[in-house]
Amino acid sequence: AMREAVAGFMANVASCNWETHAIAASGHTVLTERTDGFALKDGRSAAIRLMGIFELNGEGLITAWRDYFDMAEFQREFVGA
């Protein structure tokens, strides 16, 4: 389902790199502070800092995924992407 949700955005991406700066867990919830870096198919690169929250079920599968980021930073990095 996640692949379908971001398919339009990812159509312009050649590769991704996720750098985790901090990670914490409580029960079935995991918090990440990270930078998501992208090599775009047109040769440009872009990166965005964000905070992610993942909720897991008892089997370790992600049941909810939320990312929080600065929209102005996103627009600066990905304008025209």
C-alpha positions, 0 to 999 in steps of 0.5 A, a space after each residue: 500500500 505504501 508503494 502505491 501511495 508514493 508511486 508518483 513521487 518515486 517515479 522521479 527518484 533513481 535511488 534513496 538513502 535513509 540516514 537515521 540520527 536517533 531512534 527510540 521505541 516504546 512498546 509497539 511504537 518506534 520513533 526515528 529522527 532521520 534524513 531521507 536523501 534522494 538521487 533524482 533521475 534528472 541528475 539532481 539530489 535532494 534531502 529532507 530532515 524528518 521525524 517518523 513514527 512507526 506502529 507495529 503489530 505483534 508480528 513486527 509488521 508496520 501497521 501505521 507510518 507517519 512522517 513529519 517534516 518542514 513543508 518549506 524545506 521539502 518544496 526547496 529541495 524538490 521543486 520541479 522534481 
